[in-house]
Amino acid sequence: MSHAVGIDEHIKNAMKQGDATRLSVMRLLKSAVKYYQVEKKLAEVSDSDFLAVVRKQIKQRQDSVDAYKQGGRDELVAKENEEIKILEEYLPPSLSEPDLENLVKATIQELGVSSKKEMGRVMKAVNEKVAGRADGKTVSQIVQKNLS
């Protein structure tokens, strides 16, 4: 089942249940996926493309949470956090930090690199293996820590 079909199904369910927040998030996600597909000129959106769109949506909301916290807008912080939880349902289970650390070390050894100059190569290889189960910032920190 494609993600578009899944989102359409979730939109219908949210409408039936009268869940306005979920309905809004699903519609925005569907729109973001369609925009990504048109922007990248893709016939179909792959799983990794879909996860990239979901992550971007989460990141946008996390940025909003930070701004709202600074502005003392607690009601908006709560709304954004609720939307983040809904979007996170689409992500695969996250890797634990020790698992991620082991994966990074194994990749560094596999590539035979040791200098930070080759961080890009390591990041690319690790991100392919992680397949959306960890955010890029955490991966980057762990890779940096393990390269001299």
C-alpha positions as CSV (number, residue, x, y, z in Angstrom):
1,M,0.0,0.0,0.0
2,S,1.4,3.4,-1.0
3,H,1.8,6.2,1.5
4,A,-0.7,8.3,-0.4
5,V,-3.4,5.7,0.0
6,G,-2.5,5.3,3.7
7,I,-2.7,9.1,4.2
8,D,-6.1,9.2,2.4
9,E,-7.3,6.4,4.6
10,H,-6.1,8.3,7.7
11,I,-7.8,11.5,6.5
12,K,-11.1,9.6,6.1
13,N,-10.8,8.1,9.6
14,A,-10.0,11.5,11.2
15,M,-13.0,13.0,9.5
16,K,-15.3,10.2,10.7
17,Q,-13.9,10.5,14.3
18,G,-14.1,14.3,14.2
19,D,-10.4,14.6,15.1
20,A,-9.7,18.1,13.8
21,T,-6.0,18.2,14.7
22,R,-5.2,14.8,13.1
23,L,-7.2,15.8,10.0
24,S,-5.3,19.0,9.7
25,V,-1.9,17.2,10.2
26,M,-2.8,14.5,7.6
27,R,-3.9,17.1,5.0
28,L,-0.7,19.1,5.5
29,L,1.4,15.9,5.2
30,K,-0.4,14.8,2.1
31,S,0.2,18.3,0.6
32,A,3.9,18.2,1.6
33,V,4.3,14.8,0.0
34,K,2.6,15.9,-3.2
35,Y,4.8,19.0,-3.3
36,Y,7.9,17.0,-2.8
37,Q,6.9,14.6,-5.6
38,V,6.3,17.5,-8.0
39,E,9.4,19.4,-6.9
40,K,11.6,16.3,-7.4
41,K,9.7,15.2,-10.6
42,L,9.1,11.7,-9.1
43,A,6.5,9.3,-10.6
44,E,6.1,7.8,-7.1
45,V,7.3,8.7,-3.6
46,S,9.6,6.0,-2.1
47,D,9.6,5.0,1.6
48,S,12.8,7.0,2.2
49,D,11.3,10.1,0.4
50,F,8.2,9.8,2.5
51,L,10.2,9.6,5.7
52,A,12.2,12.6,4.6
53,V,9.0,14.6,4.2
54,V,7.7,13.5,7.6
55,R,11.0,14.4,9.2
56,K,10.9,17.8,7.6
57,Q,7.4,18.4,8.9
58,I,8.5,17.4,12.4
59,K,11.5,19.6,12.2
60,Q,9.4,22.6,11.2
61,R,7.1,22.0,14.2
62,Q,10.1,21.6,16.5
63,D,11.4,25.0,15.3
64,S,7.9,26.5,16.0
65,V,7.9,25.0,19.5
66,D,11.3,26.7,20.2
67,A,9.9,30.0,18.9
68,Y,6.7,29.7,20.9
69,K,8.5,28.8,24.1
70,Q,10.6,32.0,23.7
71,G,7.4,34.0,23.2
72,G,5.6,32.4,26.2
73,R,2.9,30.9,24.0
74,D,2.3,27.7,25.9
75,E,-1.0,26.9,24.2
76,L,0.8,26.9,20.8
77,V,3.6,24.8,22.2
78,A,1.1,22.2,23.3
79,K,-0.6,22.2,19.8
80,E,2.7,21.8,18.0
81,N,3.8,19.0,20.3
82,E,0.5,17.2,19.7
83,E,1.1,17.5,15.9
84,I,4.6,16.2,16.3
85,K,3.3,13.1,18.1
86,I,0.9,12.4,15.2
87,L,3.7,12.7,12.7
88,E,6.0,10.5,14.7
89,E,3.5,7.6,14.2
90,Y,4.8,7.4,10.7
91,L,8.4,7.0,11.6
92,P,10.0,3.6,12.2
93,P,11.1,2.9,15.8
94,S,14.2,4.9,16.7
95,L,17.6,3.3,17.2
96,S,18.9,3.6,20.8
97,E,22.0,5.7,21.2
98,P,24.2,2.6,22.0
99,D,22.9,0.9,18.8
100,L,23.5,4.0,16.8
101,E,27.0,4.4,18.3
102,N,27.8,0.7,17.3
103,L,26.5,1.3,13.8
104,V,28.7,4.4,13.4
105,K,31.8,2.6,14.7
106,A,31.2,-0.4,12.4
107,T,30.7,1.9,9.4
108,I,33.9,3.9,10.2
109,Q,35.8,0.6,10.4
110,E,34.1,-0.7,7.3
111,L,35.1,2.4,5.3
112,G,38.6,2.5,6.8
113,V,38.5,6.2,7.6
114,S,39.7,8.0,10.7
115,S,39.8,11.8,9.8
116,K,37.0,14.3,10.1
117,K,37.8,15.2,6.5
118,E,35.9,12.1,5.5
119,M,32.9,12.8,7.7
120,G,30.6,13.3,4.6
121,R,31.4,9.8,3.4
122,V,30.7,8.3,6.8
123,M,27.5,10.3,7.2
124,K,26.2,9.2,3.8
125,A,26.9,5.5,4.6
126,V,25.5,5.7,8.1
127,N,22.3,7.5,7.0
128,E,21.7,4.8,4.4
129,K,22.0,2.1,7.1
130,V,19.9,4.1,9.7
131,A,17.1,4.5,7.1
132,G,15.2,7.1,9.1
133,R,15.5,5.5,12.6
134,A,17.6,8.5,14.0
135,D,17.7,12.2,13.3
136,G,20.6,13.7,11.4
137,K,21.8,15.9,14.2
138,T,22.3,12.9,16.6
139,V,24.0,10.9,13.8
140,S,26.3,13.8,13.1
141,Q,27.3,14.3,16.7
142,I,28.1,10.6,17.1
143,V,30.1,10.5,13.8
144,Q,32.1,13.6,14.9
145,K,32.8,12.0,18.3
146,N,34.1,8.9,16.7
147,L,36.4,10.6,14.1
148,S,39.7,12.1,15.2
